């Protein structure tokens, strides 16, 4: 018997965003079908697992309970309490690593503390990850499930209301993804065979199918990071020309581990600036600017393309995530937590550790973060990584007829060029909400003000 608990009401718990709730419904539907085909029942419960797990174990007369270990600030004490309760009742309780390559506490500095810089962390992680990946086991050929005692309600997934209740905004997400274990395995196989070669360079160009897109499957445990690490390693062994691309892909998996490492050791990461000096930062409050960013109406095509891709598919290319994040916290001077909250609600791969670490990195206030004064120019970024405009033209079709030379800066196009492309700036496509040069200087001046007051770290 398998039990899934939708946790509710835990102290400090982040609520699931809309896109994650949609994926969870699909993933549980797939799991339920796969288990049922093998004669195993999936029980569904919602509430406090400290109450539910022991109660279910007693009701089904379980001799042991096994689960994948969790590392979030609000799950660690919950799991410890469940383990203690079960053992007190004489029920074996075993938790195992499954969602990460290695446990967050297993990678230590020379002095035994946590890492705060990614590069030395990744060097320390690699041999541990190689060892862990080598222990990946195949799917068991058979599963056995004892019949449930009479009167045990299996629960109904539909009762959880995880899907959109009003307009079905998830249509684009459904067309873009196949949640579940089969979809995850297929995604990994296609990446290894078709996109791993050239990954090191190709992953920076959003119009290319150059990324793995495994992130939501990893987020939901539909595939193990160890299996992904091992598949890439096997590919490089079979074809040494793939060694560089494999190393880069594994570095991305290592960043995911680093985020969990940071969150485990520094549990305020999702809500508090890592660098205390940023507590004095003069963030702006501009609802209209935030709305323009959220809806892809900033007037900067590469930013708008990314935000529209996010809203439509529940995902955004990693390079574009950095561009839109920099735009929010530096061009618009918004607190990074506003971006973190929007991504948490709209990303199908929204992960507490990755989301928080990524936004703090972009904002310059996190561990091993990009310097705050590194401000992406959305025009030059678009020209560099979407020079032919395929990405922008797909997601911002109202400016698709502009020539490449003006596609990433339509406000510079002569009137005749705009007219020929059927564009009326401020009507069919917005003018820029801020001027890049002035916004950049404003950000630097604001940052200088907190530096003048001392780091406070």
Beta strands, then each sheet from edge to edge (+ up, - down):
strand 1: 2-7
strand 2: 42-47
strand 3: 64-68
strand 4: 92-96
sheet 1: 1+ 2+
sheet 2: 3+ 4+
end
